[in-house]
Amino acid sequence: MKKAAIILNPAAGNSSMIEHMDEIADRLKQSYDEVRVYETKEAGDGAKYVEQLSAEVDLIIGAGGDGTIHELINALCSLENRPLFAILPGGTCNDFSRAIGMNQDPMLALEQILAHHTERVDVGKYGNHYFLNFWGIGLITDVSNNIDPHKKERLGKLSYYLSAAQSITGFEPFALKIDSEDYQYDGQACLLMVGNGAYTGGMRTFFPETDLQDGLFDVLIIKETSLTLAWQAIQSKLTSEIPESDNISYFRTKALRIEAAPAQQIDCDGEIREHTPAYLENRKQHLQVIVGDFAIKSE
């Protein structure tokens, strides 16, 4: 008997997804004998559902935005035996769902889920936390902290870039030390971005050609505070290339140790938590997910 569970955040921004949830559950019964919807009421509920259901179901579907997906995969990735995972995008940016090629219309994403094309994808880990999209310190954390929730609701992904412009002015660089097999750095920085997926704030930025199956992070260091330089990096999606500059370093690695002085707040998939130092490792193809229009790059 095949079972599927939908973990729904009813506070997600996509009202269409919530309005059609009964229809979505009924359609899934074409492929699953039992489909149940579990609604979250507060932070932490999604993780509890994953822990309760993971041994009983074949598929867990996260229905919500990036925060919901982040919570679910943190519960899921810590398990030894993990059920298949899928996403019904229901938030403002839906970064990881974009990275795996899911349609942003939840009803069309449902069709992709029913098509059942699965792939194994990389997951980042630091301490006891996991991430799908990015890990960052410096300007990226200021961007998250400065986002006006009302603007985010009205302007969507554009709010991230308005916030970025506000954050750049007057930002103080910090001392950064990075140690990895592939690159070492000891100097000043205003931003460190460690990418797993290609999207940030709903747009393909920073690492346009990232590979979700190669077991490697894409790492970007911006060394000096510069409005022009930061915008070049933010808008790298326009050229599909990391801009060349003495003030930018870019490398790829499977693990790295990070220290900063003063200690920096960590932005992990848009969730602000903990401070440096940190050790990051890429868990190659750690999670099996249903994908949409997804190009396989790794052999």
Rosetta silent file (secondary structure, phi, psi, omega in degrees, C-alpha in Angstrom):
SEQUENCE: MKKAAIILNPAAGNSSMIEHMDEIADRLKQSYDEVRVYETKEAGDGAKYVEQLSAEVDLIIGAGGDGTIHELINALCSLENRPLFAILPGGTCNDFSRAIGMNQDPMLALEQILAHHTERVDVGKYGNHYFLNFWGIGLITDVSNNIDPHKKERLGKLSYYLSAAQSITGFEPFALKIDSEDYQYDGQACLLMVGNGAYTGGMRTFFPETDLQDGLFDVLIIKETSLTLAWQAIQSKLTSEIPESDNISYFRTKALRIEAAPAQQIDCDGEIREHTPAYLENRKQHLQVIVGDFAIKSE
SCORE:     score description
SCORE:     0.000 S_00000001
   1 L     0.000  117.352 -178.148    0.000    0.000    0.000 S_00000001
   2 L   -87.426  132.381 -176.919    1.595    3.244   -1.183 S_00000001
   3 E  -124.442  141.549  175.304    1.146    6.266    1.077 S_00000001
   4 E  -128.275  142.763  177.182    1.791    9.974    0.527 S_00000001
   5 E  -123.405  130.591  173.576    1.707   12.793    3.068 S_00000001
   6 E  -102.695  119.748  175.677    1.321   16.489    2.223 S_00000001
   7 E  -101.108  108.597 -170.409    2.726   18.780    4.910 S_00000001
   8 E  -106.729  130.126  169.280    1.005   22.108    4.278 S_00000001
   9 L   -95.022  103.489 -177.001    1.842   25.516    5.643 S_00000001
  10 L   -68.545  -10.520  177.867   -1.563   27.285    5.417 S_00000001
  11 L   -91.175    2.516  178.705    0.173   30.633    5.964 S_00000001
  12 L   -61.583  154.874 -171.864    2.133   30.250    2.719 S_00000001
  13 L   -74.042  -17.299 -175.146    1.720   33.094    0.256 S_00000001
  14 L   -89.420   97.049 -177.599    0.179   31.090   -2.613 S_00000001
  15 H   -66.772  -28.938  179.800   -3.569   31.130   -1.967 S_00000001
  16 H   -61.132  -42.419  179.343   -4.210   29.116   -5.137 S_00000001
  17 H   -61.258  -43.799 -177.627   -2.338   26.138   -3.726 S_00000001
  18 H   -68.352  -41.151 -179.781   -4.329   26.225   -0.498 S_00000001
  19 H   -64.184  -29.449 -176.975   -7.668   26.638   -2.276 S_00000001
  20 L  -101.003   14.063 -173.562   -6.965   23.609   -4.477 S_00000001
  21 H   -62.698  -37.488  177.695   -5.559   21.350   -1.763 S_00000001
  22 H   -63.452  -41.968  178.287   -8.545   18.948   -1.802 S_00000001
  23 H   -64.953  -40.583  179.141   -8.218   18.620   -5.573 S_00000001
  24 H   -61.310  -46.095  179.329   -4.451   18.098   -5.253 S_00000001
  25 H   -62.284  -41.611  179.560   -4.952   15.315   -2.705 S_00000001
  26 H   -63.514  -41.959 -179.973   -7.585   13.637   -4.891 S_00000001
  27 H   -64.028  -37.000 -179.984   -5.318   13.740   -7.946 S_00000001
  28 H   -65.741  -22.533  178.993   -2.486   12.155   -5.989 S_00000001
  29 L   -69.648   -7.407  171.295   -4.763    9.211   -5.221 S_00000001
  30 L   -67.521  -27.947 -176.340   -4.241    8.202   -8.858 S_00000001
  31 L  -114.266  -18.139 -176.775   -0.763    7.092   -7.817 S_00000001
  32 L  -127.036  139.962 -178.532   -1.055    6.533   -4.057 S_00000001
  33 L   -70.466  -31.069 -179.554   -3.510    4.391   -2.096 S_00000001
  34 E  -136.272  129.969  177.203   -3.577    6.825    0.799 S_00000001
  35 E  -132.165  123.581  179.077   -3.002   10.590    0.741 S_00000001
  36 E  -127.335  146.219  179.269   -3.294   12.729    3.853 S_00000001
  37 E  -107.558  129.078  179.644   -2.817   16.452    4.413 S_00000001
  38 E  -118.993  117.101 -178.222   -1.154   17.670    7.615 S_00000001
  39 E   -92.772  136.246  175.348   -1.384   21.405    8.343 S_00000001
  40 L   -88.321  149.057  178.402    1.248   23.214   10.366 S_00000001
  41 L  -115.506  -26.758 -179.844    0.205   25.807   12.922 S_00000001
  42 L  -153.103  166.844 -179.953    3.561   27.033   14.190 S_00000001
  43 L   -57.452  135.605 -179.549    7.285   26.683   13.579 S_00000001
  44 L   101.708  -21.343 -179.422    8.479   23.167   14.326 S_00000001
  45 H   -63.919  -40.645 -178.852    5.230   21.416   13.413 S_00000001
  46 H   -61.123  -43.859  178.905    6.543   20.380   10.005 S_00000001
  47 H   -62.289  -39.401  178.643    9.617   18.730   11.497 S_00000001
  48 H   -63.832  -40.182  177.644    7.441   16.844   13.982 S_00000001
  49 H   -63.137  -42.153  178.369    5.267   15.532   11.162 S_00000001
  50 H   -59.075  -46.124 -179.525    8.344   14.330    9.276 S_00000001
  51 H   -62.467  -38.069 -178.774    9.571   12.473   12.345 S_00000001
  52 H   -73.621  -35.104 -168.110    6.159   10.886   12.899 S_00000001
  53 H  -101.634  -16.938 -168.824    5.469    9.919    9.289 S_00000001
  54 L   -58.274  -33.195 -179.123    8.823    9.108    7.723 S_00000001
  55 L   -83.731   -8.066 -173.618    8.697    5.396    8.540 S_00000001
  56 L  -108.046  -20.458 -172.538    5.085    5.065    7.366 S_00000001
  57 L  -116.409  157.884  177.726    4.925    6.881    4.009 S_00000001
  58 L   -90.810  -26.317 -175.815    6.576    6.508    0.618 S_00000001
  59 E  -141.226  132.355  170.014    6.402   10.210   -0.270 S_00000001
  60 E  -113.180  126.993  178.011    6.446   13.448    1.725 S_00000001
  61 E  -110.486  122.131  174.584    5.346   16.571   -0.149 S_00000001
  62 E   -88.430  119.534 -179.696    6.278   19.955    1.270 S_00000001
  63 E  -113.029   98.057 -177.287    3.571   22.498    0.391 S_00000001
  64 E   168.908 -165.246 -178.183    4.841   25.968    1.273 S_00000001
  65 L   -93.075 -167.193 -175.306    7.663   28.450    0.848 S_00000001
  66 H   -61.048  -37.455  179.145   11.392   28.278    1.434 S_00000001
  67 H   -63.926  -40.723  177.835   11.075   28.390    5.218 S_00000001
  68 H   -63.506  -47.635 -178.853    8.711   25.418    5.209 S_00000001
  69 H   -63.410  -39.942  178.628   10.964   23.404    2.885 S_00000001
  70 H   -59.682  -44.713  179.472   14.030   24.274    4.975 S_00000001
  71 H   -64.334  -42.454 -177.418   12.344   22.967    8.120 S_00000001
  72 H   -66.607  -44.299 -177.005   11.174   19.762    6.453 S_00000001
  73 H   -72.198  -25.764  175.614   14.486   18.826    4.882 S_00000001
  74 H   -66.470  -34.622  174.779   16.320   19.469    8.152 S_00000001
  75 H   -75.119  -38.454 -175.098   14.130   16.817    9.759 S_00000001
  76 H   -72.060  -44.065 -173.187   14.309   14.537    6.730 S_00000001
  77 H   -71.065  -17.853  178.421   18.051   14.669    6.036 S_00000001
  78 L   -81.437   -9.072 -177.587   18.980   13.639    9.562 S_00000001
  79 L   -82.964  148.575  176.402   17.157   10.310    9.124 S_00000001
  80 L   -73.834  -41.667  177.392   18.952    7.128    8.129 S_00000001
  81 L  -112.283  113.247 -172.982   16.034    5.975    5.974 S_00000001
  82 L  -111.919  126.908  174.117   14.463    8.858    4.093 S_00000001
  83 L   -68.996  165.465  175.873   11.238    8.698    2.086 S_00000001
  84 E   -61.507  145.357 -177.523   11.005   10.370   -1.314 S_00000001
  85 E  -122.422  144.339  176.260   10.507   14.143   -1.128 S_00000001
  86 E  -142.566  163.568 -176.260    8.611   16.517   -3.414 S_00000001
  87 E  -128.893  130.032  164.308    7.703   20.214   -3.376 S_00000001
  88 E  -103.960  103.861 -173.934    4.507   22.110   -4.140 S_00000001
  89 E   -65.441  124.992 -177.128    5.868   25.690   -4.297 S_00000001
  90 L  -135.906   11.460 -176.924    3.731   28.007   -2.221 S_00000001
  91 L  -108.988 -159.223 -178.080    5.947   30.866   -1.078 S_00000001
  92 L   -81.103  -44.945 -172.712    7.419   34.099   -2.429 S_00000001
  93 L  -110.235  -42.317  175.402   10.689   32.835   -3.884 S_00000001
  94 L    55.200   51.832 -169.874   10.603   29.005   -3.772 S_00000001
  95 H   -61.798  -48.850 -175.531   14.324   28.790   -4.478 S_00000001
  96 H   -71.149  -33.473  177.083   14.957   25.052   -4.275 S_00000001
  97 H   -62.104  -35.460  175.892   11.827   24.159   -6.208 S_00000001
  98 H   -66.877  -40.277 -177.867   13.164   26.384   -9.012 S_00000001
  99 H   -62.241  -31.663  179.938   16.567   24.695   -8.813 S_00000001
 100 L   -99.207   13.516  170.674   15.000   21.275   -9.449 S_00000001
 101 L    77.375   24.340  178.201   12.812   22.596  -12.255 S_00000001
 102 L   -79.514  137.183  175.804    9.411   22.573  -10.563 S_00000001
 103 L   -63.634  141.538 -177.323    6.737   24.714  -12.176 S_00000001
 104 L   -82.032   -8.629  168.578    5.773   27.633   -9.941 S_00000001
 105 L   -84.056  115.960 -173.893    2.085   27.047  -10.617 S_00000001
 106 H   -58.816  -29.777  179.006    1.213   24.455   -7.945 S_00000001
 107 H   -72.000  -35.179  175.667   -1.279   22.672  -10.197 S_00000001
 108 H   -75.248  -32.630  174.006    1.359   22.258  -12.901 S_00000001
 109 H   -64.119  -34.441  176.221    3.879   21.222  -10.244 S_00000001
 110 H   -59.732  -42.036  178.392    1.358   18.565   -9.242 S_00000001
 111 H   -61.570  -37.324  177.629    1.511   17.158  -12.784 S_00000001
 112 H   -66.856  -37.599  177.363    5.290   16.959  -12.443 S_00000001
 113 H   -64.700  -41.825  179.436    4.929   15.103   -9.158 S_00000001
 114 H   -66.119  -28.625  176.929    2.548   12.639  -10.787 S_00000001
 115 H   -69.295  -23.652  169.109    5.094   12.093  -13.585 S_00000001
 116 L    60.022   44.466  172.064    7.415   10.829  -10.830 S_00000001
 117 L   -86.694  116.437 -175.380   10.812   11.708  -12.316 S_00000001
 118 E  -112.354  149.104  174.762   13.243   11.289   -9.401 S_00000001
 119 E  -143.475  157.305  172.871   16.862   12.312   -8.888 S_00000001
 120 E   -97.383  132.284 -176.112   19.306   12.302   -5.997 S_00000001
 121 E  -125.239  155.788  179.193   20.576   15.794   -5.099 S_00000001
 122 E   -71.256  152.133  175.578   23.311   17.249   -2.923 S_00000001
 123 E  -134.869  134.353  175.648   22.591   18.704    0.488 S_00000001
 124 E   -84.836  149.941  179.522   24.819   21.060    2.474 S_00000001
 125 E  -139.594  136.456  168.133   25.452   20.434    6.174 S_00000001
 126 E  -142.467  132.381 -173.894   26.964   22.484    8.984 S_00000001
 127 L    56.734 -127.732  177.448   26.759   21.421   12.617 S_00000001
 128 L  -100.880   14.470 -175.626   23.371   19.756   12.990 S_00000001
 129 E  -110.451  150.742  178.325   21.782   21.847   10.233 S_00000001
 130 E  -120.979  154.522  176.027   21.189   21.129    6.556 S_00000001
 131 E  -146.198  150.648 -178.176   20.653   23.495    3.626 S_00000001
 132 L  -105.208  -32.579 -171.529   19.575   23.180    0.009 S_00000001
 133 L  -104.229  -63.571 -174.952   20.268   26.621   -1.465 S_00000001
 134 E  -156.457  161.362  172.499   22.962   28.650    0.263 S_00000001
 135 E  -132.419  130.177 -176.039   24.922   29.420    3.392 S_00000001
 136 E  -150.853  157.957  173.264   26.219   32.952    3.828 S_00000001
 137 E  -137.532  160.231  179.154   27.689   35.592    6.106 S_00000001
 138 E    91.073 -132.523 -175.698   28.225   39.320    5.741 S_00000001
 139 H   -56.484  -35.960 -177.303   26.116   41.306    3.284 S_00000001
 140 H   -62.725  -35.045  177.603   23.796   38.382    2.573 S_00000001
 141 H   -70.932  -38.894  176.315   22.765   38.318    6.251 S_00000001
 142 H   -61.721  -39.183  177.631   22.207   42.070    6.226 S_00000001
 143 H   -58.354  -48.418 -179.292   19.977   41.635    3.184 S_00000001
 144 H   -63.153  -42.352 -178.618   17.823   39.101    5.028 S_00000001
 145 H   -66.586  -29.011 -175.325   17.675   41.202    8.176 S_00000001
 146 H   -91.618   -2.683 -178.822   16.664   44.326    6.230 S_00000001
 147 L   -67.384  125.930  175.008   13.835   42.798    4.216 S_00000001
 148 L   -80.026  116.922 -177.247   10.560   44.569    4.950 S_00000001
 149 H   -58.657  -30.213  178.374    7.942   41.785    5.298 S_00000001
 150 H   -71.066  -39.742  176.091    5.259   44.072    3.831 S_00000001
 151 H   -67.645  -37.597  179.384    7.431   44.813    0.795 S_00000001
 152 H   -59.504  -40.653 -179.607    8.235   41.123    0.479 S_00000001
 153 H   -68.019  -39.191 -176.648    4.507   40.364    0.281 S_00000001
 154 H   -82.086  -40.601 -171.038    3.862   43.123   -2.276 S_00000001
 155 H  -103.673  -10.917  178.715    7.029   43.024   -4.348 S_00000001
 156 L    63.520 -136.259 -173.435    8.106   39.390   -4.012 S_00000001
 157 L   -62.122  -26.119  179.262   11.657   38.603   -5.088 S_00000001
 158 H   -59.903  -29.532 -178.386   12.346   42.242   -5.994 S_00000001
 159 H   -61.035  -31.359  179.604   12.285   43.059   -2.267 S_00000001
 160 H   -64.362  -36.660 -175.719   15.490   41.052   -1.799 S_00000001
 161 H   -83.448  -29.937  170.744   17.352   43.261   -4.229 S_00000001
 162 H   -64.112  -41.462  178.020   15.958   46.511   -2.844 S_00000001
 163 H   -64.679  -37.382  179.209   17.156   45.297    0.535 S_00000001
 164 H   -60.451  -43.628 -179.650   20.560   44.458   -0.949 S_00000001
 165 H   -61.676  -39.620  179.971   21.008   48.031   -2.156 S_00000001
 166 H   -68.650  -33.377 -174.902   20.163   49.362    1.314 S_00000001
 167 H   -74.536  -29.955 -173.197   22.575   46.925    3.003 S_00000001
 168 H   -65.835  -39.035 -176.503   25.629   47.792    0.927 S_00000001
 169 L   -65.368  121.692  174.477   25.925   51.400    2.129 S_00000001
 170 L    79.194    9.587 -179.894   28.113   51.664    5.212 S_00000001
 171 L   -71.361  135.814 -179.363   28.768   47.941    5.621 S_00000001
 172 L   -96.318  124.114  176.763   31.941   47.187    7.605 S_00000001
 173 L   -62.180  162.234  179.425   34.186   44.368    6.287 S_00000001
 174 E  -130.257  162.846  177.065   35.246   41.590    8.649 S_00000001
 175 E   -80.898  129.001 -175.660   38.301   39.349    8.962 S_00000001
 176 E  -126.657  134.516  175.433   37.704   36.027    7.204 S_00000001
 177 E  -127.922  126.423  179.710   39.709   32.817    7.277 S_00000001
 178 E  -125.671  134.175  176.967   38.826   29.846    5.064 S_00000001
 179 E  -128.188  123.029  176.091   40.546   26.483    5.004 S_00000001
 180 L  -149.580  170.381  177.792   39.719   23.798    2.429 S_00000001
 181 L   -65.425  -25.976 -170.498   41.490   21.228    0.265 S_00000001
 182 L  -104.081  -16.947 -174.909   41.000   23.457   -2.771 S_00000001
 183 L  -165.609  142.265  173.515   41.539   27.011   -1.525 S_00000001
 184 E  -125.762  145.559  178.909   42.718   28.958    1.514 S_00000001
 185 E  -144.344  138.860  176.813   41.952   32.561    2.329 S_00000001
 186 E  -146.128   99.825 -176.423   42.982   34.862    5.169 S_00000001
 187 E  -179.083 -163.813 -179.859   41.949   38.495    4.757 S_00000001
 188 E   -83.917  153.092  176.433   39.129   41.016    4.715 S_00000001
 189 E  -155.715  154.941  171.116   35.693   40.300    3.276 S_00000001
 190 L  -115.804  -12.008  177.849   32.247   41.814    3.130 S_00000001
 191 E  -155.357  136.526  168.629   30.445   38.711    1.871 S_00000001
 192 E  -127.574  125.533 -178.953   30.938   34.963    1.838 S_00000001
 193 E  -125.874  123.989  175.903   28.423   32.878   -0.084 S_00000001
 194 E  -112.419  113.507 -173.207   28.487   29.071   -0.183 S_00000001
 195 E  -103.881  140.489  169.378   26.065   27.803   -2.807 S_00000001
 196 L  -110.875  -53.296  174.531   24.421   24.439   -3.290 S_00000001
 197 L   -95.237  173.682 -173.550   21.502   25.500   -5.507 S_00000001
 198 L   -94.503   -6.086 -171.835   21.496   28.211   -8.158 S_00000001
 199 E  -112.252  141.620  172.669   18.705   30.450   -6.821 S_00000001
 200 E  -139.331  125.297  179.833   18.645   33.189   -4.206 S_00000001
 201 L    64.301   29.236  176.734   15.586   35.345   -3.631 S_00000001
 202 L    82.135    4.234 -178.672   13.734   33.668   -6.500 S_00000001
 203 E  -128.732  150.481 -179.858   16.357   34.582   -9.103 S_00000001
 204 E   -77.273  100.059 -173.713   19.289   32.693  -10.615 S_00000001
 205 L  -132.594  163.823  174.866   22.150   34.544   -8.973 S_00000001
 206 L    67.116  -57.826 -174.341   25.740   34.137   -7.805 S_00000001
 207 L  -128.980   74.704 -173.076   26.254   30.610   -9.209 S_00000001
 208 L   -62.794  -27.283 -175.409   24.360   30.322  -12.507 S_00000001
 209 L  -109.165   26.293 -177.420   26.033   27.058  -13.549 S_00000001
 210 L   -64.365  154.674 -177.795   25.955   25.209  -10.243 S_00000001
 211 L  -119.281  121.920 -176.209   25.537   21.429  -10.235 S_00000001
 212 L   -84.644    5.886 -176.157   23.222   19.831   -7.673 S_00000001
 213 L  -131.048    7.541 -173.957   24.706   16.355   -8.048 S_00000001
 214 L   -97.237   -2.464  178.585   28.497   16.749   -8.084 S_00000001
 215 L    75.504   15.876 -177.197   29.118   16.886   -4.319 S_00000001
 216 L  -123.480  141.761  169.796   30.764   20.327   -4.535 S_00000001
 217 E   -85.110  151.311  164.870   29.901   23.749   -3.162 S_00000001
 218 E   -99.176  127.517 -174.381   30.334   26.928   -5.198 S_00000001
 219 E  -121.917  128.694 -179.700   32.056   29.495   -2.965 S_00000001
 220 E  -123.437  129.784  174.457   32.165   33.249   -3.561 S_00000001
 221 E  -118.046  124.344  168.812   34.137   35.809   -1.540 S_00000001
 222 E  -104.960  119.614 -166.929   33.646   39.539   -2.071 S_00000001
 223 L   -86.737  -31.535 -177.268   36.586   41.169   -0.327 S_00000001
 224 L  -125.361  148.954  177.011   35.711   44.865   -0.308 S_00000001
 225 L   -74.799  117.109 -178.965   32.498   46.791    0.168 S_00000001
 226 L  -151.887  123.045  179.609   31.610   48.269   -3.192 S_00000001
 227 H   -57.529  -45.731 -178.922   28.180   49.098   -4.540 S_00000001
 228 H   -64.333  -46.429 -177.445   29.306   48.403   -8.100 S_00000001
 229 H   -64.129  -45.271 -179.101   31.097   45.179   -7.215 S_00000001
 230 H   -63.806  -40.687  178.883   28.267   43.802   -5.103 S_00000001
 231 H   -67.896  -33.321  175.602   25.702   44.528   -7.785 S_00000001
 232 H   -60.806  -42.255  179.977   27.901   42.822  -10.365 S_00000001
 233 H   -68.930  -43.754  179.755   27.889   39.694   -8.215 S_00000001
 234 H   -61.599  -35.696 -176.261   24.172   39.911   -7.485 S_00000001
 235 L   -97.448   19.011  179.865   23.437   40.325  -11.183 S_00000001
 236 H   -60.706  -16.865  176.160   25.804   37.602  -12.375 S_00000001
 237 H   -59.525  -24.425 -176.446   22.675   35.854  -13.625 S_00000001
 238 H   -72.667  -26.318 -177.396   22.728   38.231  -16.577 S_00000001
 239 L  -115.088   -7.666 -175.641   25.995   36.850  -17.942 S_00000001
 240 L    59.331   26.586  179.184   26.011   33.339  -16.436 S_00000001
 241 L  -139.783  145.276  170.959   29.539   34.115  -15.244 S_00000001
 242 L   -71.229  127.028 -178.807   31.124   35.178  -11.976 S_00000001
 243 L   -61.122  141.810 -179.845   32.454   38.731  -12.616 S_00000001
 244 L   -85.658  131.471  179.572   36.256   38.963  -12.808 S_00000001
 245 L  -169.687  148.707  174.424   37.907   41.211  -10.232 S_00000001
 246 L   -65.152  -19.641 -178.046   40.841   41.253   -7.815 S_00000001
 247 L   -93.689    7.637  178.600   38.230   41.803   -5.123 S_00000001
 248 E  -126.959  133.227  171.538   36.349   38.592   -5.906 S_00000001
 249 E  -121.708  138.635  179.538   37.454   35.009   -5.286 S_00000001
 250 E  -136.430  133.857  176.120   35.535   32.002   -6.522 S_00000001
 251 E  -153.867  171.629  179.167   36.270   28.318   -6.033 S_00000001
 252 E  -125.890  141.217 -178.007   34.584   24.936   -5.663 S_00000001
 253 E  -160.148  161.275 -179.790   35.109   22.447   -2.854 S_00000001
 254 L   -92.446  -16.385 -179.859   33.390   19.610   -0.987 S_00000001
 255 E  -160.811  150.792  177.862   34.096   20.955    2.510 S_00000001
 256 E  -157.040  149.236  176.420   35.478   24.065    4.192 S_00000001
 257 E  -107.412  134.980 -172.325   36.179   25.486    7.616 S_00000001
 258 E  -127.270  130.695  173.042   35.219   29.133    8.213 S_00000001
 259 E  -128.272  148.426  178.956   36.297   31.607   10.901 S_00000001
 260 E  -145.934  146.879  176.273   35.421   35.300   11.129 S_00000001
 261 E  -136.454  122.887   -4.933   36.267   38.194   13.412 S_00000001
 262 L   -66.197  164.447  179.090   34.096   39.571   14.728 S_00000001
 263 L   -56.216  140.473 -175.467   31.886   36.476   14.677 S_00000001
 264 L  -109.269  140.926  170.973   29.262   36.719   11.935 S_00000001
 265 E   -63.504  144.257 -178.100   25.579   35.801   11.936 S_00000001
 266 E  -103.931  129.639  172.041   24.838   32.924    9.580 S_00000001
 267 E  -104.593  115.132 -176.986   22.112   33.058    6.928 S_00000001
 268 E  -119.516  105.472 -176.566   21.191   29.523    5.952 S_00000001
 269 L    54.602   35.559  178.243   18.542   29.332    3.183 S_00000001
 270 L    85.984   -2.606  177.582   17.144   32.638    4.429 S_00000001
 271 E  -101.103  121.729 -179.379   16.974   31.506    8.062 S_00000001
 272 E   -86.449  118.760 -179.203   19.190   33.558   10.397 S_00000001
 273 E  -157.748  145.676  174.540   20.724   31.320   13.027 S_00000001
 274 E    58.236 -179.969 -178.259   23.935   30.828   14.986 S_00000001
 275 E  -136.936  161.693  172.284   27.328   32.475   14.393 S_00000001
 276 L   -65.390  156.574   10.440   30.716   31.585   12.985 S_00000001
 277 L   -79.349  166.931 -179.815   32.973   29.603   13.251 S_00000001
 278 E  -155.345  153.024  173.268   31.526   26.760   11.191 S_00000001
 279 E  -119.391  124.273 -177.247   32.496   23.649    9.277 S_00000001
 280 E  -112.451  138.997  174.575   30.519   22.947    6.091 S_00000001
 281 E  -136.635  146.269  178.839   30.405   19.700    4.149 S_00000001
 282 E   -94.613  119.917  176.273   28.551   18.702    1.001 S_00000001
 283 E   -89.729   99.018 -172.624   26.543   15.492    1.356 S_00000001
 284 E   -63.774  124.967  175.491   26.652   14.248   -2.217 S_00000001
 285 E    48.002   46.441 -174.037   23.268   13.099   -3.573 S_00000001
 286 E   -78.850  -24.194 -172.770   21.974   12.733   -0.021 S_00000001
 287 E  -125.403  132.176  177.061   18.300   13.366   -0.776 S_00000001
 288 E   -95.731  124.999 -175.947   16.015   11.734   -3.351 S_00000001
 289 E  -132.360  155.579  169.255   13.460   14.165   -4.761 S_00000001
 290 E   -82.249  129.272 -176.575   10.867   14.355   -7.491 S_00000001
 291 L  -116.421  164.788  176.773   12.094   16.866  -10.061 S_00000001
 292 L  -105.833 -113.606  178.552   10.575   18.767  -12.936 S_00000001
 293 L   -84.076   86.417 -169.883   12.574   20.285  -15.792 S_00000001
 294 L  -122.700  120.969 -179.129   15.920   19.265  -14.377 S_00000001
 295 L   -90.615  123.616  178.023   19.142   18.998  -16.390 S_00000001
 296 L   -82.523  124.673 -178.756   21.552   16.286  -15.234 S_00000001
 297 L  -106.303  -37.932 -175.354   25.144   17.567  -15.354 S_00000001
 298 L   -83.049  150.286  174.550   27.141   15.019  -13.391 S_00000001
 299 L   -79.046    0.000    0.000   28.014   11.585  -14.673 S_00000001
